[in-house]
């Protein structure tokens, strides 16, 4: 699997890692396989052309400048994934469209959820728990000291890849905006 998306800047990056660690300590795991705090713009099957994707993104994003996005609260997806929503804005939607346009030329998305009409930007906090555990995680997060209301700078788009049989994703490239 290949993931294309911005990494979170500090201090948000470290805060999300801390939340992941606390969830893992409290519940035995956090289910996160991409150890780099980010939100996904698009995903591709693992047999997609990573080199072509990197070249295409460098070209498509060459005129982009960093911009701000907002996060607040948390939510739950079917499949019992807990996440922080990233508010869509015209700039973020435009970036997503640019990434989708070039990524589609390099491979196939493993799920329709990355397509513009279904995409919901988010930062994953916990993945793959049963419904009861998700309720426990949400209660845990509500009583934590973490403030999920943030404004953060989107300053790059990274490509991460999980080789077949590997447990975690690896950083392949970082394209600055």
ZAMI-875436 format. One record per residue (C-alpha): residue in three letters; x, y, z. Coordinates in steps of 0.05 Angstrom, whole numbers, padded with zeros to 5 digits, always signed. Layout:
BEGIN
ALAXYZ...
! end
This chain:
BEGIN
UNK+00000+00000+00000UNK+00023+00070-00016UNK-00002+00132+00021UNK+00004+00203-00004UNK-00008+00259+00046UNK+00020+00315+00089UNK+00058+00299+00152UNK+00038+00338+00213UNK+00084+00393+00236UNK+00110+00401+00307UNK+00084+00405+00360UNK+00022+00369+00331UNK+00066+00312+00305UNK+00093+00296+00374UNK+00025+00305+00407UNK-00006+00253+00360UNK+00051+00205+00374UNK+00039+00215+00449UNK-00036+00200+00439UNK-00017+00137+00400UNK+00030+00115+00455UNK-00021+00128+00510UNK-00075+00089+00473UNK-00025+00032+00462UNK-00007+00032+00537UNK-00079+00034+00559UNK-00109-00014+00508UNK-00051-00059+00488UNK-00044-00031+00417UNK-00066+00028+00375UNK-00071-00009+00309UNK-00031+00044+00273UNK+00014+00015+00218UNK+00039+00082+00190UNK+00084+00109+00245UNK+00087+00179+00214UNK+00032+00226+00238UNK-00004+00249+00175UNK-00070+00254+00140UNK-00082+00219+00074UNK-00096+00254+00009UNK-00096+00190-00033UNK-00076+00117-00029UNK-00052+00069-00082UNK-00042-00006-00086UNK+00028-00029-00069UNK+00044-00049-00141UNK+00035+00023-00166UNK+00094+00060-00197UNK+00125+00098-00138UNK+00180+00131-00179UNK+00129+00157-00230UNK+00085+00181-00172UNK+00142+00219-00140UNK+00161+00253-00206UNK+00088+00270-00222UNK+00076+00299-00152UNK+00140+00341-00155UNK+00115+00372-00221UNK+00042+00380-00199UNK+00060+00411-00132UNK+00117+00455-00155UNK+00076+00519-00151UNK+00042+00504-00085UNK+00057+00544-00022UNK+00045+00521+00050UNK-00025+00536+00078UNK-00064+00527+00142UNK-00117+00475+00160UNK-00157+00464+00223UNK-00172+00403+00265UNK-00222+00395+00322UNK-00254+00338+00361UNK-00253+00266+00341UNK-00298+00217+00305UNK-00309+00143+00289UNK-00310+00109+00221UNK-00344+00042+00207UNK-00295-00011+00224UNK-00284+00024+00290UNK-00229+00073+00273UNK-00221+00133+00318UNK-00195+00197+00284UNK-00187+00272+00287UNK-00224+00309+00231UNK-00186+00357+00187UNK-00233+00411+00163UNK-00239+00416+00087UNK-00223+00484+00058UNK-00218+00508-00014UNK-00142+00503-00011UNK-00143+00433+00018UNK-00195+00410-00032UNK-00153+00438-00089UNK-00091+00403-00063UNK-00130+00338-00058UNK-00154+00346-00130UNK-00084+00359-00156UNK-00057+00297-00119UNK-00115+00253-00143UNK-00105+00275-00215UNK-00032+00252-00217UNK-00038+00192-00170UNK-00092+00160-00214UNK-00042+00159-00271UNK+00007+00119-00229UNK-00037+00064-00200UNK-00103+00042-00171UNK-00134+00064-00106UNK-00149+00005-00060UNK-00214+00037-00036UNK-00263+00089-00063UNK-00256+00131+00000UNK-00198+00170-00029UNK-00240+00196-00088UNK-00261+00270-00083UNK-00335+00257-00072UNK-00321+00209-00014UNK-00256+00235+00016UNK-00258+00256+00089UNK-00190+00282+00113UNK-00171+00257+00182UNK-00113+00239+00228UNK-00119+00167+00252UNK-00113+00155+00327UNK-00135+00082+00335UNK-00152+00029+00284UNK-00188-00037+00284UNK-00217-00042+00354UNK-00285-00073+00370UNK-00343-00026+00385UNK-00338-00033+00460UNK-00264-00016+00460UNK-00277+00043+00415UNK-00325+00070+00467UNK-00271+00061+00519UNK-00220+00097+00475UNK-00267+00156+00463UNK-00280+00162+00538UNK-00205+00159+00550UNK-00193+00214+00498UNK-00248+00258+00527UNK-00214+00257+00595UNK-00144+00268+00568UNK-00107+00334+00568UNK-00099+00335+00492UNK-00130+00394+00455UNK-00153+00370+00387UNK-00173+00440+00365UNK-00112+00463+00325UNK-00090+00503+00266UNK-00031+00472+00230UNK+00010+00485+00168UNK+00008+00438+00109UNK+00080+00445+00086UNK+00094+00380+00049UNK+00064+00319+00015UNK+00098+00254+00031UNK+00096+00186-00001UNK+00098+00127+00048UNK+00098+00054+00028UNK+00086-00011+00065UNK+00122-00067+00029UNK+00085-00133+00024UNK+00093-00171+00089UNK+00118-00111+00128UNK+00083-00086+00190UNK+00098-00012+00182UNK+00101+00040+00127UNK+00167+00072+00106UNK+00178+00143+00082UNK+00195+00143+00007UNK+00195+00217-00010UNK+00176+00285+00018UNK+00155+00340-00030UNK+00157+00410+00001UNK+00102+00460-00014
! end
